Amino acid sequence: MKTLKIIKIGGNIIDNDFVLDDFLKHFSSLEGPKILVHGGGKLATKLAHQMGVKVNMIDGRRITDAATLDIITMVYAGKINKSIIAKLQSQQCNAVGFSGADGNTIVSVKRPVKDIDFGSVGDVQKVNTETTNLLLAGNVTPVFCAITHDANGQLLNTNADTIASELAIGFAELYHTELYYCFEKSGVLKDINAEDSVIENINSTNYQNLKDQGIIADGMLPKLENCFHAITNKVKKVCIGKPEMLFNSNSKFTTIQD
């Protein structure tokens, strides 16, 4: 069974053209089948301000009304996704851009309203691998943005970390899937101010202890939840760290274990 790498990049890479170009150069050199997943960075917020659309965030999560959905569709599925595709083509990495609606690849449901109505935000229900796997078999790299659909004509803003995790799980029946979350830190840190304090292995036992101590908190919690969701659903390897973990065998990063 072949190994498939699913790699998610965030705003720290997307928002810096030099960093993005360097990452995509190295990404293109990775051998074997691979899928790239990207978030939206700061561009959607910047464009919303320019267009006079109010940006509503609660606990770091974007409230997606109709006007906001239009903007993030333009930015995520348009500007960012197609710029990445063009840069990959310049590195002789043949790639195709996807939202979850393209090829019916990722179907979601609108998040139920509890204490907060997040608007057109999706929770992933199903990953369909058929279309994407045809591309992988032809040595084409799919690049997913953070938008899915509900199979009834509605696009949905969807967390990119979750998309990456669900793709890794969806392909686990066809490949040995490996999931990599690339961000600005060298991994999960014992001390947020000490870059060399990487916790190299996290399992379900010490994860609870790290949460109880407040070492893992805030925005890292949903990322780790996605990691454990993947590793307990047949994904072979899950790692968090700087992009160097993909290309430099001496780099430190965090590995998530069942």
C-alpha positions in Angstrom: 0.0 0.0 0.0 1.4 3.4 -1.0 1.9 6.3 1.5 -0.2 9.4 1.0 0.9 12.6 2.7 -1.8 15.2 3.6 -0.2 18.5 4.5 -2.0 21.5 5.9 -0.5 25.0 5.8 -1.8 28.1 7.7 -1.6 31.8 7.6 2.0 32.0 8.7 2.9 30.5 5.3 0.1 31.9 3.2 0.6 35.5 4.3 4.2 35.7 3.4 5.0 35.3 -0.3 8.7 34.5 0.3 7.8 31.8 2.8 5.1 30.4 0.6 7.4 30.2 -2.4 10.1 28.4 -0.4 7.5 26.0 1.1 6.0 25.1 -2.3 9.5 24.6 -3.8 10.2 22.0 -1.2 6.6 20.6 -1.3 7.0 20.0 -5.0 10.1 17.9 -4.4 8.3 15.5 -2.1 8.1 12.1 -3.8 4.9 10.0 -3.9 1.2 11.1 -3.8 0.4 14.1 -1.7 -2.5 16.5 -1.0 -2.1 20.1 0.2 -4.8 21.8 2.3 -4.7 25.5 3.0 -6.5 28.0 5.1 -7.3 31.6 4.3 -4.7 33.7 6.1 -5.4 37.4 6.7 -6.4 38.2 3.1 -10.2 37.6 3.6 -10.2 39.9 6.6 -8.3 42.6 4.7 -10.7 42.4 1.7 -13.7 42.5 4.0 -12.5 45.8 5.5 -11.8 47.2 2.0 -15.4 46.3 0.9 -17.0 47.6 4.1 -18.1 44.2 5.3 -18.0 43.8 9.1 -15.8 41.0 10.4 -17.3 39.2 13.3 -15.1 36.8 15.3 -15.9 34.9 18.4 -13.1 33.0 20.2 -11.1 33.2 17.0 -13.9 31.7 14.9 -15.4 33.7 12.0 -19.1 34.3 11.8 -20.0 33.5 8.2 -23.0 35.5 7.0 -23.9 35.8 3.3 -21.5 38.7 2.5 -18.6 37.0 4.4 -19.2 33.7 2.5 -18.9 35.6 -0.8 -15.6 37.1 0.3 -14.0 33.9 1.6 -15.1 32.1 -1.5 -13.4 34.7 -3.6 -10.3 34.6 -1.5 -10.0 30.9 -0.5 -11.2 29.2 -3.6 -10.1 32.0 -5.9 -7.1 34.2 -5.2 -5.2 31.9 -2.7 -6.0 28.6 -4.2 -5.2 29.5 -7.8 -2.0 31.4 -6.8 -0.8 28.2 -5.1 -1.7 26.2 -8.2 0.2 28.5 -10.5 3.3 28.5 -8.2 3.2 24.7 -8.1 3.0 24.5 -11.9 6.1 26.7 -12.0 7.9 24.0 -10.0 6.8 21.3 -12.4 4.3 19.9 -9.9 1.0 19.4 -11.7 -1.8 20.4 -9.4 -5.6 21.0 -9.4 -7.5 23.2 -7.0 -10.5 22.0 -5.1 -13.2 23.1 -2.8 -15.3 20.4 -1.3 -17.9 21.0 -3.9 -15.6 20.2 -6.8 -16.0 16.5 -7.7 -18.4 16.2 -4.7 -15.2 15.6 -2.7 -16.3 16.8 0.8 -19.9 17.0 2.0 -20.7 18.9 5.2 -23.8 20.0 7.2 -24.3 23.5 8.5 -23.2 23.7 12.1 -26.2 23.5 14.4 -27.0 26.7 16.3 -26.3 26.3 20.0 -25.1 29.3 22.0 -23.8 30.9 18.8 -25.0 31.0 15.2 -21.8 30.7 13.2 -23.8 31.1 9.9 -22.7 29.2 6.8 -20.1 27.1 8.6 -19.8 23.4 7.8 -19.1 20.3 9.8 -17.7 17.6 7.6 -19.9 14.5 7.1 -18.4 12.6 4.3 -15.2 12.5 2.1 -15.6 11.1 -1.4 -12.3 9.8 -2.6 -13.1 8.7 -6.2 -12.3 11.9 -8.1 -9.3 12.8 -6.1 -7.8 9.3 -6.3 -8.0 9.4 -10.0 -5.8 12.5 -10.0 -3.4 11.0 -7.5 -3.1 7.9 -9.7 -2.2 10.3 -12.6 0.5 12.0 -10.5 -1.6 15.1 -10.1 -1.6 16.9 -6.7 -5.0 18.1 -5.3 -4.9 21.4 -3.4 -7.9 21.9 -1.1 -9.2 25.3 0.2 -11.3 25.6 3.4 -14.7 25.5 1.7 -17.1 22.5 1.5 -20.7 22.1 0.4 -23.9 20.5 1.7 -25.0 18.7 -1.5 -28.0 21.0 -1.7 -26.3 24.0 -3.4 -24.9 25.7 -0.4 -21.2 26.4 0.1 -19.9 26.2 3.7 -16.9 27.8 5.4 -15.0 24.8 7.0 -12.1 24.6 9.3 -8.9 23.7 7.2 -7.5 21.6 10.1 -10.7 19.5 10.1 -10.6 19.1 6.3 -7.1 17.8 6.4 -8.0 15.3 9.2 -11.1 14.1 7.4 -9.2 13.7 4.1 -6.5 11.6 5.9 -9.2 9.4 7.4 -11.1 9.2 4.1 -8.1 7.9 2.2 -6.9 5.5 5.0 -8.6 2.6 3.3 -6.6 3.2 0.1 -3.2 4.4 1.4 -1.0 4.6 4.4 -2.0 8.1 5.2 0.3 10.6 7.0 -1.1 13.9 8.3 1.2 17.0 8.8 0.1 20.3 10.3 2.6 23.0 9.4 2.6 26.2 11.4 4.9 28.7 12.9 6.1 26.7 16.0 8.4 23.7 16.1 5.6 21.6 17.5 3.6 21.7 20.7 5.7 23.5 23.3 6.0 23.1 27.1 6.8 26.8 27.2 5.2 29.0 24.5 8.2 31.3 24.7 10.9 28.6 24.4 11.1 27.3 20.9 13.4 24.4 22.0 10.8 23.1 24.5 9.1 20.8 22.0 7.0 18.0 23.3 8.1 15.3 20.9 5.4 12.7 21.6 1.8 13.2 22.8 -0.6 10.3 23.5 -4.0 10.2 25.0 -2.6 9.9 28.5 -0.1 12.8 28.6 -2.5 14.9 26.5 -5.0 15.0 29.3 -2.2 15.9 31.8 -1.0 18.7 29.5 -4.5 20.1 29.3 -4.9 19.9 33.0 -1.7 21.8 33.5 -2.8 24.5 31.0 0.2 23.7 28.7 -2.2 22.9 25.9 -5.0 25.4 25.7 -6.9 27.9 23.5 -6.3 27.5 19.8 -4.1 24.4 20.1 -7.0 22.4 21.6 -9.1 22.0 18.4 -5.9 21.3 16.4 -5.0 18.5 18.8 -8.6 17.2 18.7 -8.3 16.9 14.9 -5.0 15.0 15.4 -6.4 12.5 17.8 -9.5 12.1 15.6 -7.2 11.1 12.8 -4.8 8.8 14.7 -7.7 6.9 16.2 -9.3 6.4 12.7 -6.5 4.5 10.9 -4.3 7.4 10.0 -0.7 6.0 10.3 1.2 9.1 11.3 0.2 12.6 12.6 2.7 15.4 13.2 2.7 19.1 14.1 5.6 21.5 13.5 7.3 23.8 11.2 7.4 22.8 7.5 11.1 21.8 8.0 9.8 18.5 9.5 8.9 17.4 6.0 12.3 18.1 4.5 14.9 18.0 7.3 15.5 14.8 9.2 17.2 16.7 12.1 14.2 19.0 12.8 12.2 18.7 16.0 8.4 18.3 15.8 5.5 16.8 17.8 4.2 13.3 16.9 0.7 12.3 18.0 0.2 8.7 19.1 -2.9 6.8 20.0 
